[in-house]
């Protein structure tokens, strides 16, 4: 598997994690749960997604 393919796979996994955590956050907000941990995870994932996208741009 090429590095580009690995980066694309990593990006897909990060997006999937982001969507899952966003759903969890929505549920927590609905039941008035603690959302700070989920929010921190989303911020971290946004940074990782941006980093992987930047690496992928090198292959364009």
ABEGO torsion letter per residue (X at the ends): XBAAAAAAAAAAAAAAAAAAAAAAAAAAAAAGBBAAAAAAAAAAAAAAAAAAAAAAAAAX
